[in-house]
Amino acid sequence: MTDHSALVRLLRQLTVETDRFAEIFGEKQRMHRTDLNALAVIMDARWGGEPMSPTRLAEALHLSASATTSVLDRLEASGHVERARNPHDRRKVELHVSDKALALGRDFFEPLDGAFTRAWEQFGDADREVIARFLVASIEATVGVRAGLAAGPDRK
């Protein structure tokens, strides 16, 4: 049986490897890591069906308004993100990943998606449900601890 420490190490190794993979994409696109994170957050909002706003992006990335504006200016200038007015409330700005960015991402990440698909074929549906619950619980735990660290005094 895999113990707690082994699971932590495996998660850390996966995080390091996926970070390295994303860094290669960033290098090829001449993008800062914060820009990559912003693009991912905007894209996830798209899949969630809720438009991303600059304010929500700043909160998600824990950035100031001016830093968020700089990120969005770079992403817009490079053609990765588009700012659009909400059709129902013109005062609100929505952020959208451009078709160009989606195509670049698809081309770059498709081999990894295929490798994941092949690697995960060994797991049945019940296994995948457990893995999904494990990953969601791990993400929620990380978010909770991170939020506590960001909100509370430094605990030593």
Buried (B, 14 or more C-beta within 10 A) or exposed (E): EEEEEEEEEEBEEEEEEEEEBBEEBBEEBEBEEBBBBBBBBBBEBBEEEEBBBBEBBBEBBEBEEEEBEBBBEBBBEBEBBBBEEEEEEEEBBBBBBBEEBBEBBEEBBEEEEEEEEEEEEEEEEEEEEEEEEEEEEEEEEEEEEEEEEEEEEEEE
